Structures are given as C-alpha cells and as structure tokens.
C-alpha cells in the first residue's frame, strides 16, 4: 500500500514538472536560422579576398586559410550547426570545423597579413548587413 502511494506521488510530481516545462517552452522565443543564401555570400566574400576556393579539398596555404576564415564567419554570422558548416566548406566532420575556428583565432592574433584579410572580409559582410 505504501509503495502504491509513493508511485502515485511520483507520477503526480512528474506531471507537474511536465506542465511547468510546457509553460516555459510556450514563453520561449524561436530563433530562426538565416537562409543558406547568406552562407554562400559569406563563402563568396572569403573566396574573393583570399583568392581561393575554400571548398577545394587540398592543403594549399591560401585554401586552408580561406577555409578557416569561412568556418569562423559561418559560425559567427549564421546559426548553422557544425555539421552544416562542414558540408558548406567541404570538410567532412564537425570536429574539423571546431579545429578550424581555433586555428582561425590563433592566426588572426599572430599573423598580420591574415588579420588584414579577415578585416576586409568582415567589412564586406558588415556592409552587406548579414
């Protein structure tokens, strides 16, 4: 008899928690993803400044640098997941995107020429109001 009452009270508390969660979800704002066309604008801006196609699958310096930059700006300006960014820039794994973003920050802090190109890309993206 005691176990039955415990089970009923547990069920009742779970239903109360579910009702509270439903009320919280009703009050939350939905964040919409930016369209994919904006992602292509970002990639085109990066490719134009770095004079390389970041979707190429090779290890040339300018292609790799463009890919790092594209990963950063796609993550910054869009609500794309890491997997979606990986598909957009031609990488095959989300962990590669995470590493690209880390390398981007390192290069941006240490390499002056890279930093200037990143600023050019940023100016283009801000002027197009992404």
C-alpha positions in Angstrom: 0.0 0.0 0.0 2.9 2.4 0.8 4.6 1.7 -2.5 1.5 2.4 -4.4 1.2 5.8 -2.7 4.8 6.6 -3.5 4.3 5.7 -7.1 1.2 7.9 -7.3 3.0 10.8 -5.8 6.0 10.3 -8.2 3.6 10.3 -11.1 1.9 13.4 -9.8 5.2 15.3 -9.4 6.3 14.2 -12.9 3.1 15.6 -14.4 3.5 18.8 -12.5 7.1 19.1 -13.9 5.9 18.5 -17.4 3.3 21.2 -17.1 5.9 23.7 -15.9 8.2 22.8 -18.7 5.4 23.2 -21.2 4.7 26.7 -19.8 8.4 27.6 -20.1 8.5 26.4 -23.7 5.4 28.4 -24.6 7.1 31.6 -23.4 10.4 31.0 -25.3 11.2 32.8 -28.5 12.1 30.7 -31.5 15.4 31.7 -33.2 15.2 31.3 -36.9 18.2 30.2 -38.9 19.5 32.5 -41.5 19.0 31.3 -45.1 21.6 29.3 -46.8 22.0 32.1 -49.4 23.7 34.1 -46.7 26.1 31.3 -46.1 27.0 31.3 -49.8 27.5 35.1 -49.6 30.0 34.6 -46.7 31.8 31.9 -48.6 32.0 34.1 -51.8 33.3 37.0 -49.8 36.0 34.9 -48.2 37.0 33.3 -51.5 37.2 36.7 -53.1 39.6 38.1 -50.5 41.8 35.0 -50.2 41.7 34.4 -53.9 41.0 30.7 -53.3 38.0 28.3 -53.2 37.7 27.2 -49.6 35.6 24.2 -50.8 38.7 22.7 -52.5 40.0 19.6 -50.9 43.7 20.3 -50.8 46.2 21.6 -48.3 47.5 24.7 -50.1 48.1 27.5 -47.6 45.7 30.0 -49.1 42.9 27.4 -49.5 43.3 26.3 -45.9 43.4 29.9 -44.6 40.2 30.7 -46.5 38.6 27.6 -45.1 39.5 28.6 -41.5 38.1 32.1 -42.2 34.9 30.7 -43.7 34.3 28.4 -40.8 34.7 31.3 -38.3 32.3 33.7 -40.2 29.7 31.0 -40.8 29.7 30.2 -37.1 29.6 33.9 -36.2 27.0 35.2 -38.7 24.7 32.2 -39.1 23.0 29.8 -36.8 24.3 26.8 -38.7 25.4 23.7 -36.9 28.9 22.5 -37.0 27.8 19.7 -39.4 26.1 22.1 -41.7 29.3 24.3 -41.8 31.4 21.3 -42.5 29.2 20.5 -45.5 29.3 24.1 -46.7 33.1 24.4 -46.7 33.8 20.9 -48.0 35.0 19.4 -44.7 33.7 16.1 -43.8 33.5 16.3 -40.0 32.3 18.7 -37.3 35.5 18.4 -35.3 37.4 19.7 -38.3 35.2 22.9 -38.1 35.9 23.3 -34.4 39.7 23.0 -35.1 39.4 25.4 -38.0 37.8 28.0 -35.7 40.6 27.6 -33.1 43.3 27.9 -35.8 41.5 31.0 -37.2 41.7 32.7 -33.8 45.4 31.8 -33.4 46.2 33.0 -36.9 44.2 36.2 -36.5 46.2 37.0 -33.4 49.6 36.2 -34.7 49.7 36.8 -38.5 49.3 40.5 -39.5 48.6 39.7 -43.2 45.9 37.2 -42.3 44.4 39.7 -39.9 44.2 42.4 -42.6 42.4 39.9 -44.9 40.0 38.9 -42.2 39.2 42.6 -41.6 38.5 43.0 -45.3 36.1 40.1 -45.2 34.4 41.5 -42.1 34.0 44.9 -43.8 32.4 43.3 -46.8 30.0 41.3 -44.6 29.1 44.2 -42.4 28.4 46.4 -45.5 26.1 43.8 -46.9 24.3 43.7 -43.4 24.4 39.9 -42.8 
